[in-house]
Amino acid sequence: MIHYSCDRCNKSINAREEIRYVVRIEVQLAVGERENGELDDVSLEELEQMLGEFEDSVDEGLDEAASEKTFDLCSRCYSEYIDNPLAIETMGIGFSKN
């Protein structure tokens, strides 16, 4: 039998009795896009230079260009993840009673 455990809280997940959630996160390199018409006034030499710079930056970032991770989550951790996938804590602003 395959053993599953929650990658967030390390709780053992019995796949026959409990729901197991699989979360797949994919990260891709975002290449800046130009608005339509921004290249209208660019010379051929400038385009070649831009293409060369783009190719250099892509070559440097190929290892970091795309990444995919897969995680198993129990029901409780799934609920918490779905409510706040980036684990961003909301900042509460407290005022003194002065």
Secondary structure, DSSP 8 states (H G I E B T S, - for coil): ---EE-TTT--EE-TTTS--EEEEEEEE-------TTTTTT--HHHHHHHHHHHHHHHHHTHHHHEEEEEEEE-HHHHHHHHH-TT------------
